[in-house]
Amino acid sequence: MVDQSASADATEHITISYAGFARPWAAWISHQLEQLGHGTTLLRWDPKADTALAEELSGLLEARGRLLIVLDDWYFRLGPKTQEEWTAALREAVPPHADRFAAVSVATQSLPATAALLRPADLRDLDAREARRRVLHRLGIQGTGRGVDESAPGAPRFPNDPPEVWNIPRRNNRFTGRDDVLEELHDKLAGSGPGAAPPLETRIALYGTSGVGKSQIAQEYAHRFGNDYDVVWWISATHRGAAREQLAELAGRLGLPVGQELGDRIRAVHEALRIGRPYRRWLLVFDSADDMEQIEDLVPDGRGHVLITTLTRDWSGSGSAQEIEVLPFTRVESVAYARRRAARLTPVEANLLADAVQDLPLLLAQTAAWLDANPMPPKEYIELIRRGEPSLVGIRISSDYPMAFQTSWAITLNTLRERSPAAVELLKLFAFFAPDAIPVPMLAKARRGDLPEHLADLAAEPISWNTALRRLTESTAVRLDYQVSQDSDPAVETAQMHRLYHRFLRGDMTEDERDRMSATACRVLVTADPQNPTDTRCWELYAGLIPHLESAGVLDSPDPAVQGLLLNCIEYLKVRGEYRTGLRLCEQFISRWRTRIEPTHRTMLVLTHQHANMLRRMGRYREAEAIGSAVVDQLAAEREPSDADLLRAQDGLAGTLMALGSYEDAHRLFEAVWRAYAALLGPDAPRTLSSRHNLGAVFALLGRYEDALVTHREVLAVRERALRARHHLTLNAGNAYARMLRLLGRYRDATSSQELNARLHLQVMGPHTPQTLRSEHDLALCLRRSGEVARAGELMADLVERSRRVHGPRHPETLMVRADYATFLREHGDLGQARDLAEDVAERYRALAGENHPYTIGTLGNTGLVRGEYGELAEALAIAERALAGMTGAMGADHPWTLGCALNTAAARSRVDDEEGAVELGRDVLERAKTVVGETHPLTLSAKTALAEDLRTLRRAQEAVKLEQEAIGQLSETLGAEHPHTLSARRRRRPYWDFEPQPV
């Protein structure tokens, strides 16, 4: 590999020779020299096994200019070449050309004695200034007093200063070859050098069969090129839930101001990476992302780089990433690796071994490790693999695996069984946990009764336990990761097993063995369950349990305790907002048990309830309704009206009906549930209050604002007495109460109450939780209605962005905020932006809830208002008439939303000179509004001033003046003489009505 970059006025050219591991040092030294005007060439050192070392060193002398060799732990080991070869080659090549050779050392181990001929300058454990001084001194270059600006764009980071944020598995010190793939990766992602064209790709998928080394290449790329980045982050993407947890963890490391909600943190990370703040250069690795549908939405956008390892071609096939296919080792790489891993192998034996395992890196690692640890003659071992007779060593193996894999793994297991039978049993148990993060501490601390006796004895004796773990690593099938600790002997934190071995171990057991190991794994997980999924302090524990549920067999267990674990994990996923993972678990359990247990069994009822919950939270309302209705119908036919299962099912169904816009049906159910809870538990019991809160919400959606106000006021009073004022349920009740004050036109009271409520939400829950966003949204609406337009606009613009990050662009609560911001912009901002936003929101509501949903109709009506502002009067009238007809059909003629649509329709008629039609409709609106919301409600007074304007157009001046004066007087009395509504009435500005979607 040659990466050449020369300055036009270079005073001297220097070729930098380095082993692949030391590339960060070579790049940094090159940059330092080029900033002083010297041309440089980077030349990767990779001597061929069949070429004499003296010849390889002589080849270096053919490079341009002086030679600077970067010595590290690998430089003398490549080839591999012996100490004797190095001594002879250096003595032959260096003395005659001493003026051309120079060296620096970054090795962490002692260099061979022969390295003294190169007189290397030691750069270990130095800061950048001193390292630079030593490099220049060794080359005899006079440097400037000041260093190079390392923060300049494109400047490589000093290798002793790691990236600001780093989370990558430890480096594999036996990594071999793959230089072509690594360089191709680097060229595609980062470009080929200083001043190069923009990178070809920002997303690369490493595709290949199992065991070919994809993850190892990704790890080496991160270590070798990590200094090109500020953030380097590894995500194990086998399980969606674990991947989301790991991605969310990055929020804290980036210092992002975000709450504890998983979705909040993921969206904050995505946004930070997209805009490049606080760090512009980032690399994310998604390892084992074989199920693209489960992981694709986690992959961020932006100018950083994403590296994916996968068994499938889905990523490249969909255009989501550019593909690089990873093939087995070349034979040269295989021989070099085998000889380094098992030093006793001759080149011929290493070649025979590579041929026997077909150059597959995983098998080569396993077989070479076995040969390194056992005295069997290599040719005899290789012959066993070639003959493909695992039965010779007493192992029964499925024919689904390659013969070389079968035989080599059989030999490994047999050796383990002879040396440490307990280690084999532990290995089998490992196969019933997720292979990417086997929870070793959880097993070590398991209750004695949870483990088989021999494993319990092993776990009770730390020395025996650690010895068994070390035995497992000898097979290379298991890799141990240790806790970050100050102890001299840190404990094992997790173990990792390649998925090929994981699947093989499970498949090779008898059915009885699998059942026993599954039961053991389930018992261990049950013991680890903190039994409190709604407590945020337990969330980290649940996040650690969920990846193991499927491997352990939790979904197939009839044990009530194990099913309880599953229910707790699903409740955690619901509370945490992990709806997709929760839905998948519900569907898997239900599909497996539907024919095995009754649908009214408690576990099945709870799972079905959660299934509908997950569907509703994902916007799949009709599916949730079908499931909820079926359960309610069945339970209602079999159980008493006060049955707890029936009440839970009715409460869930009512929530779905409310989301669907079936408010009357939801009201009937909520009221029945509330009355049942009140009779069973008392009026102030927590479940009763929660049910009554739901009832207040549906009152508001039905337009029964006074009933809703009374309900929320009473719930708030009880919660203030029973709970602290800063409790999240108390704050939620206060928010609902203030909202009703605003909807009743009591803007001053609503604003005063909501100012305090929003401030407490920020203090208690932070700025990015859904409840805080809802509270601040209500505050923004209060400010707008009170005339504080500047504050309202600033807050609402911020809320649009925060809601998008917290909920996502299509979430109903995001649509609610965007709908209100669109109406604000129409009156106080950019009319073009208002139109685009209003039309987008209306279309998204139509896609989410259907043509006839009140929110679809209401936001459609909002688009008619902005069309009218553009002078598209015919289109505005058509939309207004359509919205009026739709809202009448959905909510009835006397609902406040219908009256608002009628107010706008009268205005649209007036604008096309249909004054008679406007007056006719306006009179009807006024009379209905008096009855529905009261004589002095802002909607009623708007209807009065609008009717006065239309009467004035028809020259009915006396009636018009009377209505106008009444309206202005009532507005002055209720809202104040200087309120915007009052001033607009005096200035004879036509009133309008905005549809505001309410939270469900």
Helices and strands as residue ranges (DSSP letters): E 2-5, E 13-18, G 20-22, H 23-35, E 39-44, H 53-60, E 66-71, H 83-93, G 95-97, E 101-105, G 113-118, E 121-122, H 128-139, E 165-167, H 179-190, E 203-207, H 214-225, G 226-228, E 231-236, H 240-253, H 262-275, E 282-287, H 292-295, G 296-298, E 305-310, H 314-317, E 322-325, H 331-341, H 347-356, H 361-373, H 378-387, G 390-393, H 403-419, H 421-430, H 440-444, G 448-450, H 453-460, H 462-474, E 478-482, E 492-497, H 499-508, H 511-528, G 536-538, H 539-545, G 546-548, H 549-552, G 554-556, H 560-576, H 579-593, H 602-617, H 621-638, H 644-660, H 663-681, H 686-701, H 705-722, H 728-743, H 747-765, H 770-786, H 789-807, H 812-828, H 831-849, H 854-869, H 873-891, H 896-911, H 915-932, H 938-953, H 957-974, H 980-986
